[in-house]
Each structure stands twice: as structure tokens, then as C-alpha cells.
Amino acid sequence: MILLDTHTLYWLATADEKLGRMSRAKIEHAFGEDGVAVSAISFWELAMLALKKRIEADDVPELRRIALESGITELVLDGPTAILAAQLEVLHKDPADRFIAASALRHHATLVTADDRLLTGGNGLAVQDARE
């Protein structure tokens, strides 16, 4: 399974060229194989970024609807994932990123991200640089 980091989902949804060809190909392949997922916390992050005008996203609920209808699975933030996020070695100070990393670990997913701190792959986290 592929788990999209928040910015990776946004790049995919907006056809942003920041999403590298190799990552785009792996995501497309995963749609037909193990699946593509996103943490529910990513929709909160997108809504917050839109509210602060840091991204152009007029309708985050519509973006979510389209993502889910395209076959992306939404992973809920449950208790075990939240506890795991707290237990991760110093991987990231941003709680949302810790939740996303914990979701990837719990679901044995490869996290597609451009976040250099997450790309270190600590704690056994499988990662793919979204820019590649």
C-alpha cells in the first residue's frame, strides 16, 4: 500500500509537477495493486492550509470526495495509531506528520513524501521521495 503525505495528495490532485515521475508511476501502479491511502489528518491539514491561504483549495470537502471516489482509501486516526505516534523515536515534532508516519507503520504502507525529516525512514518507516 502507498500512503500519500498531505502535500503529495495535493500535488496529485492538482497535477503539480513537483510530484516526480517515479512517484506518480508508483502511485498509479498501487491503484491497481495494494491500494493508495491517505490519513484522515491530511484533510484537516489541507483545510487549515486553505484557511490560511497557503494553498489554493476553495473546497476541501470536494477535494476529499473526489479523492475517495478515485479509489483512495481514507485511514482513520484511531487510538492505537495515536499511541504509536507518541511512541515514535524523535522523527518529527509536527503532530500531524507523526500521525501520518504512524498510520504508514500500522498499515505497512510506503509513505510518499517530500518531507526530509520523514524521508530519513526512522522507526522502520518505508518511504519514497515524492519529488522523484
PyMOL CGO cylinders between C-alpha atoms (Angstrom):
from pymol import cmd
from pymol.cgo import CYLINDER

trace = [
    CYLINDER, 0.00, 0.00, 0.00, 1.05, 3.57, -0.73, 0.3, 1, 1, 1, 1, 1, 1,
    CYLINDER, 1.05, 3.57, -0.73, 0.23, 6.27, 1.83, 0.3, 1, 1, 1, 1, 1, 1,
    CYLINDER, 0.23, 6.27, 1.83, 0.23, 9.81, 0.49, 0.3, 1, 1, 1, 1, 1, 1,
    CYLINDER, 0.23, 9.81, 0.49, 1.56, 12.59, 2.68, 0.3, 1, 1, 1, 1, 1, 1,
    CYLINDER, 1.56, 12.59, 2.68, -0.64, 15.69, 2.70, 0.3, 1, 1, 1, 1, 1, 1,
    CYLINDER, -0.64, 15.69, 2.70, 1.39, 17.62, 0.16, 0.3, 1, 1, 1, 1, 1, 1,
    CYLINDER, 1.39, 17.62, 0.16, 1.66, 14.55, -2.05, 0.3, 1, 1, 1, 1, 1, 1,
    CYLINDER, 1.66, 14.55, -2.05, -2.13, 14.24, -2.13, 0.3, 1, 1, 1, 1, 1, 1,
    CYLINDER, -2.13, 14.24, -2.13, -2.38, 17.93, -3.01, 0.3, 1, 1, 1, 1, 1, 1,
    CYLINDER, -2.38, 17.93, -3.01, 0.25, 17.60, -5.76, 0.3, 1, 1, 1, 1, 1, 1,
    CYLINDER, 0.25, 17.60, -5.76, -1.58, 14.58, -7.17, 0.3, 1, 1, 1, 1, 1, 1,
    CYLINDER, -1.58, 14.58, -7.17, -4.97, 16.33, -7.03, 0.3, 1, 1, 1, 1, 1, 1,
    CYLINDER, -4.97, 16.33, -7.03, -3.65, 19.49, -8.70, 0.3, 1, 1, 1, 1, 1, 1,
    CYLINDER, -3.65, 19.49, -8.70, -1.38, 17.71, -11.23, 0.3, 1, 1, 1, 1, 1, 1,
    CYLINDER, -1.38, 17.71, -11.23, 1.56, 19.64, -9.76, 0.3, 1, 1, 1, 1, 1, 1,
    CYLINDER, 1.56, 19.64, -9.76, 4.87, 18.88, -11.46, 0.3, 1, 1, 1, 1, 1, 1,
    CYLINDER, 4.87, 18.88, -11.46, 6.55, 18.72, -8.04, 0.3, 1, 1, 1, 1, 1, 1,
    CYLINDER, 6.55, 18.72, -8.04, 5.27, 15.15, -7.88, 0.3, 1, 1, 1, 1, 1, 1,
    CYLINDER, 5.27, 15.15, -7.88, 8.04, 13.22, -9.58, 0.3, 1, 1, 1, 1, 1, 1,
    CYLINDER, 8.04, 13.22, -9.58, 7.51, 10.80, -12.45, 0.3, 1, 1, 1, 1, 1, 1,
    CYLINDER, 7.51, 10.80, -12.45, 8.71, 7.77, -10.50, 0.3, 1, 1, 1, 1, 1, 1,
    CYLINDER, 8.71, 7.77, -10.50, 6.42, 8.55, -7.57, 0.3, 1, 1, 1, 1, 1, 1,
    CYLINDER, 6.42, 8.55, -7.57, 3.48, 9.25, -9.86, 0.3, 1, 1, 1, 1, 1, 1,
    CYLINDER, 3.48, 9.25, -9.86, 4.08, 5.89, -11.60, 0.3, 1, 1, 1, 1, 1, 1,
    CYLINDER, 4.08, 5.89, -11.60, 4.28, 4.04, -8.26, 0.3, 1, 1, 1, 1, 1, 1,
    CYLINDER, 4.28, 4.04, -8.26, 1.04, 5.67, -7.13, 0.3, 1, 1, 1, 1, 1, 1,
    CYLINDER, 1.04, 5.67, -7.13, -0.73, 4.77, -10.38, 0.3, 1, 1, 1, 1, 1, 1,
    CYLINDER, -0.73, 4.77, -10.38, 0.55, 1.20, -10.11, 0.3, 1, 1, 1, 1, 1, 1,
    CYLINDER, 0.55, 1.20, -10.11, -0.62, 0.96, -6.49, 0.3, 1, 1, 1, 1, 1, 1,
    CYLINDER, -0.62, 0.96, -6.49, -4.19, 1.86, -7.51, 0.3, 1, 1, 1, 1, 1, 1,
    CYLINDER, -4.19, 1.86, -7.51, -4.35, -1.50, -9.30, 0.3, 1, 1, 1, 1, 1, 1,
    CYLINDER, -4.35, -1.50, -9.30, -2.38, -3.48, -6.73, 0.3, 1, 1, 1, 1, 1, 1,
    CYLINDER, -2.38, -3.48, -6.73, -2.04, -2.83, -2.99, 0.3, 1, 1, 1, 1, 1, 1,
    CYLINDER, -2.04, -2.83, -2.99, -4.01, 0.41, -2.91, 0.3, 1, 1, 1, 1, 1, 1,
    CYLINDER, -4.01, 0.41, -2.91, -3.45, 4.10, -2.26, 0.3, 1, 1, 1, 1, 1, 1,
    CYLINDER, -3.45, 4.10, -2.26, -4.37, 5.65, 1.06, 0.3, 1, 1, 1, 1, 1, 1,
    CYLINDER, -4.37, 5.65, 1.06, -4.34, 8.96, 2.86, 0.3, 1, 1, 1, 1, 1, 1,
    CYLINDER, -4.34, 8.96, 2.86, -4.59, 9.66, 6.57, 0.3, 1, 1, 1, 1, 1, 1,
    CYLINDER, -4.59, 9.66, 6.57, -7.74, 11.48, 7.65, 0.3, 1, 1, 1, 1, 1, 1,
    CYLINDER, -7.74, 11.48, 7.65, -5.47, 14.04, 9.31, 0.3, 1, 1, 1, 1, 1, 1,
    CYLINDER, -5.47, 14.04, 9.31, -4.34, 15.11, 5.83, 0.3, 1, 1, 1, 1, 1, 1,
    CYLINDER, -4.34, 15.11, 5.83, -7.79, 16.53, 5.13, 0.3, 1, 1, 1, 1, 1, 1,
    CYLINDER, -7.79, 16.53, 5.13, -7.56, 18.57, 8.33, 0.3, 1, 1, 1, 1, 1, 1,
    CYLINDER, -7.56, 18.57, 8.33, -4.12, 19.82, 7.24, 0.3, 1, 1, 1, 1, 1, 1,
    CYLINDER, -4.12, 19.82, 7.24, -5.45, 20.77, 3.80, 0.3, 1, 1, 1, 1, 1, 1,
    CYLINDER, -5.45, 20.77, 3.80, -8.40, 22.60, 5.36, 0.3, 1, 1, 1, 1, 1, 1,
    CYLINDER, -8.40, 22.60, 5.36, -6.06, 24.51, 7.66, 0.3, 1, 1, 1, 1, 1, 1,
    CYLINDER, -6.06, 24.51, 7.66, -3.70, 25.40, 4.79, 0.3, 1, 1, 1, 1, 1, 1,
    CYLINDER, -3.70, 25.40, 4.79, -6.64, 26.60, 2.70, 0.3, 1, 1, 1, 1, 1, 1,
    CYLINDER, -6.64, 26.60, 2.70, -7.96, 28.67, 5.60, 0.3, 1, 1, 1, 1, 1, 1,
    CYLINDER, -7.96, 28.67, 5.60, -4.54, 30.32, 5.97, 0.3, 1, 1, 1, 1, 1, 1,
    CYLINDER, -4.54, 30.32, 5.97, -4.40, 30.85, 2.16, 0.3, 1, 1, 1, 1, 1, 1,
    CYLINDER, -4.40, 30.85, 2.16, -1.19, 28.79, 1.91, 0.3, 1, 1, 1, 1, 1, 1,
    CYLINDER, -1.19, 28.79, 1.91, -2.75, 26.60, -0.79, 0.3, 1, 1, 1, 1, 1, 1,
    CYLINDER, -2.75, 26.60, -0.79, -5.37, 27.22, -3.42, 0.3, 1, 1, 1, 1, 1, 1,
    CYLINDER, -5.37, 27.22, -3.42, -8.17, 24.94, -2.38, 0.3, 1, 1, 1, 1, 1, 1,
    CYLINDER, -8.17, 24.94, -2.38, -11.59, 26.53, -2.31, 0.3, 1, 1, 1, 1, 1, 1,
    CYLINDER, -11.59, 26.53, -2.31, -13.43, 23.35, -1.45, 0.3, 1, 1, 1, 1, 1, 1,
    CYLINDER, -13.43, 23.35, -1.45, -11.53, 20.79, 0.63, 0.3, 1, 1, 1, 1, 1, 1,
    CYLINDER, -11.53, 20.79, 0.63, -14.67, 18.65, 1.16, 0.3, 1, 1, 1, 1, 1, 1,
    CYLINDER, -14.67, 18.65, 1.16, -14.96, 18.40, -2.64, 0.3, 1, 1, 1, 1, 1, 1,
    CYLINDER, -14.96, 18.40, -2.64, -11.27, 17.51, -2.94, 0.3, 1, 1, 1, 1, 1, 1,
    CYLINDER, -11.27, 17.51, -2.94, -11.83, 14.77, -0.34, 0.3, 1, 1, 1, 1, 1, 1,
    CYLINDER, -11.83, 14.77, -0.34, -14.90, 13.48, -2.17, 0.3, 1, 1, 1, 1, 1, 1,
    CYLINDER, -14.90, 13.48, -2.17, -13.02, 13.30, -5.46, 0.3, 1, 1, 1, 1, 1, 1,
    CYLINDER, -13.02, 13.30, -5.46, -10.03, 11.61, -3.82, 0.3, 1, 1, 1, 1, 1, 1,
    CYLINDER, -10.03, 11.61, -3.82, -12.20, 8.95, -2.21, 0.3, 1, 1, 1, 1, 1, 1,
    CYLINDER, -12.20, 8.95, -2.21, -14.23, 8.39, -5.37, 0.3, 1, 1, 1, 1, 1, 1,
    CYLINDER, -14.23, 8.39, -5.37, -10.99, 7.93, -7.32, 0.3, 1, 1, 1, 1, 1, 1,
    CYLINDER, -10.99, 7.93, -7.32, -10.15, 4.94, -5.14, 0.3, 1, 1, 1, 1, 1, 1,
    CYLINDER, -10.15, 4.94, -5.14, -8.00, 6.48, -2.42, 0.3, 1, 1, 1, 1, 1, 1,
    CYLINDER, -8.00, 6.48, -2.42, -8.70, 4.93, 0.98, 0.3, 1, 1, 1, 1, 1, 1,
    CYLINDER, -8.70, 4.93, 0.98, -9.04, 7.21, 3.98, 0.3, 1, 1, 1, 1, 1, 1,
    CYLINDER, -9.04, 7.21, 3.98, -7.26, 5.82, 7.05, 0.3, 1, 1, 1, 1, 1, 1,
    CYLINDER, -7.26, 5.82, 7.05, -8.91, 6.89, 10.28, 0.3, 1, 1, 1, 1, 1, 1,
    CYLINDER, -8.91, 6.89, 10.28, -6.90, 8.18, 13.19, 0.3, 1, 1, 1, 1, 1, 1,
    CYLINDER, -6.90, 8.18, 13.19, -7.67, 5.60, 15.85, 0.3, 1, 1, 1, 1, 1, 1,
    CYLINDER, -7.67, 5.60, 15.85, -6.36, 5.10, 19.36, 0.3, 1, 1, 1, 1, 1, 1,
    CYLINDER, -6.36, 5.10, 19.36, -3.57, 2.63, 18.51, 0.3, 1, 1, 1, 1, 1, 1,
    CYLINDER, -3.57, 2.63, 18.51, -2.29, 4.93, 15.75, 0.3, 1, 1, 1, 1, 1, 1,
    CYLINDER, -2.29, 4.93, 15.75, -2.33, 7.94, 18.10, 0.3, 1, 1, 1, 1, 1, 1,
    CYLINDER, -2.33, 7.94, 18.10, -0.43, 5.99, 20.76, 0.3, 1, 1, 1, 1, 1, 1,
    CYLINDER, -0.43, 5.99, 20.76, 2.12, 4.78, 18.21, 0.3, 1, 1, 1, 1, 1, 1,
    CYLINDER, 2.12, 4.78, 18.21, 2.61, 8.38, 17.01, 0.3, 1, 1, 1, 1, 1, 1,
    CYLINDER, 2.61, 8.38, 17.01, 3.53, 9.38, 20.57, 0.3, 1, 1, 1, 1, 1, 1,
    CYLINDER, 3.53, 9.38, 20.57, 5.96, 6.48, 20.90, 0.3, 1, 1, 1, 1, 1, 1,
    CYLINDER, 5.96, 6.48, 20.90, 7.93, 7.12, 17.71, 0.3, 1, 1, 1, 1, 1, 1,
    CYLINDER, 7.93, 7.12, 17.71, 11.55, 7.99, 18.22, 0.3, 1, 1, 1, 1, 1, 1,
    CYLINDER, 11.55, 7.99, 18.22, 12.27, 11.66, 17.57, 0.3, 1, 1, 1, 1, 1, 1,
    CYLINDER, 12.27, 11.66, 17.57, 11.08, 11.53, 13.99, 0.3, 1, 1, 1, 1, 1, 1,
    CYLINDER, 11.08, 11.53, 13.99, 9.11, 14.74, 13.67, 0.3, 1, 1, 1, 1, 1, 1,
    CYLINDER, 9.11, 14.74, 13.67, 7.84, 17.42, 16.03, 0.3, 1, 1, 1, 1, 1, 1,
    CYLINDER, 7.84, 17.42, 16.03, 4.70, 18.15, 13.95, 0.3, 1, 1, 1, 1, 1, 1,
    CYLINDER, 4.70, 18.15, 13.95, 1.90, 16.02, 15.44, 0.3, 1, 1, 1, 1, 1, 1,
    CYLINDER, 1.90, 16.02, 15.44, 0.13, 15.65, 12.08, 0.3, 1, 1, 1, 1, 1, 1,
    CYLINDER, 0.13, 15.65, 12.08, 3.29, 14.26, 10.50, 0.3, 1, 1, 1, 1, 1, 1,
    CYLINDER, 3.29, 14.26, 10.50, 3.74, 11.89, 13.42, 0.3, 1, 1, 1, 1, 1, 1,
    CYLINDER, 3.74, 11.89, 13.42, 0.15, 10.65, 12.92, 0.3, 1, 1, 1, 1, 1, 1,
    CYLINDER, 0.15, 10.65, 12.92, 0.80, 10.16, 9.20, 0.3, 1, 1, 1, 1, 1, 1,
    CYLINDER, 0.80, 10.16, 9.20, 4.04, 8.25, 9.87, 0.3, 1, 1, 1, 1, 1, 1,
    CYLINDER, 4.04, 8.25, 9.87, 2.29, 6.11, 12.49, 0.3, 1, 1, 1, 1, 1, 1,
    CYLINDER, 2.29, 6.11, 12.49, -0.51, 5.36, 10.00, 0.3, 1, 1, 1, 1, 1, 1,
    CYLINDER, -0.51, 5.36, 10.00, 2.06, 4.20, 7.46, 0.3, 1, 1, 1, 1, 1, 1,
    CYLINDER, 2.06, 4.20, 7.46, 3.71, 1.95, 10.02, 0.3, 1, 1, 1, 1, 1, 1,
    CYLINDER, 3.71, 1.95, 10.02, 0.41, 0.47, 11.27, 0.3, 1, 1, 1, 1, 1, 1,
    CYLINDER, 0.41, 0.47, 11.27, -0.78, -0.31, 7.75, 0.3, 1, 1, 1, 1, 1, 1,
    CYLINDER, -0.78, -0.31, 7.75, 2.61, -1.47, 6.44, 0.3, 1, 1, 1, 1, 1, 1,
    CYLINDER, 2.61, -1.47, 6.44, 2.46, 1.26, 3.80, 0.3, 1, 1, 1, 1, 1, 1,
    CYLINDER, 2.46, 1.26, 3.80, 5.17, 3.12, 1.94, 0.3, 1, 1, 1, 1, 1, 1,
    CYLINDER, 5.17, 3.12, 1.94, 4.88, 6.81, 2.71, 0.3, 1, 1, 1, 1, 1, 1,
    CYLINDER, 4.88, 6.81, 2.71, 5.27, 9.03, -0.36, 0.3, 1, 1, 1, 1, 1, 1,
    CYLINDER, 5.27, 9.03, -0.36, 6.57, 12.34, 0.97, 0.3, 1, 1, 1, 1, 1, 1,
    CYLINDER, 6.57, 12.34, 0.97, 8.93, 15.20, 0.24, 0.3, 1, 1, 1, 1, 1, 1,
    CYLINDER, 8.93, 15.20, 0.24, 9.43, 15.92, 3.94, 0.3, 1, 1, 1, 1, 1, 1,
    CYLINDER, 9.43, 15.92, 3.94, 13.15, 15.49, 4.56, 0.3, 1, 1, 1, 1, 1, 1,
    CYLINDER, 13.15, 15.49, 4.56, 12.60, 14.57, 8.23, 0.3, 1, 1, 1, 1, 1, 1,
    CYLINDER, 12.60, 14.57, 8.23, 10.23, 11.77, 7.27, 0.3, 1, 1, 1, 1, 1, 1,
    CYLINDER, 10.23, 11.77, 7.27, 12.48, 10.64, 4.43, 0.3, 1, 1, 1, 1, 1, 1,
    CYLINDER, 12.48, 10.64, 4.43, 15.08, 9.54, 6.96, 0.3, 1, 1, 1, 1, 1, 1,
    CYLINDER, 15.08, 9.54, 6.96, 12.85, 6.49, 7.34, 0.3, 1, 1, 1, 1, 1, 1,
    CYLINDER, 12.85, 6.49, 7.34, 13.50, 6.08, 11.06, 0.3, 1, 1, 1, 1, 1, 1,
    CYLINDER, 13.50, 6.08, 11.06, 11.47, 3.63, 13.13, 0.3, 1, 1, 1, 1, 1, 1,
    CYLINDER, 11.47, 3.63, 13.13, 11.26, 1.20, 10.19, 0.3, 1, 1, 1, 1, 1, 1,
    CYLINDER, 11.26, 1.20, 10.19, 9.19, 3.62, 8.12, 0.3, 1, 1, 1, 1, 1, 1,
    CYLINDER, 9.19, 3.62, 8.12, 9.24, 2.75, 4.39, 0.3, 1, 1, 1, 1, 1, 1,
    CYLINDER, 9.24, 2.75, 4.39, 9.46, 5.93, 2.33, 0.3, 1, 1, 1, 1, 1, 1,
    CYLINDER, 9.46, 5.93, 2.33, 9.50, 7.17, -1.25, 0.3, 1, 1, 1, 1, 1, 1,
    CYLINDER, 9.50, 7.17, -1.25, 10.68, 10.69, -2.12, 0.3, 1, 1, 1, 1, 1, 1,
    CYLINDER, 10.68, 10.69, -2.12, 7.66, 12.29, -3.78, 0.3, 1, 1, 1, 1, 1, 1,
    CYLINDER, 7.66, 12.29, -3.78, 9.95, 14.56, -5.86, 0.3, 1, 1, 1, 1, 1, 1,
    CYLINDER, 9.95, 14.56, -5.86, 11.50, 11.60, -7.66, 0.3, 1, 1, 1, 1, 1, 1,
]
cmd.load_cgo(trace, "trace")
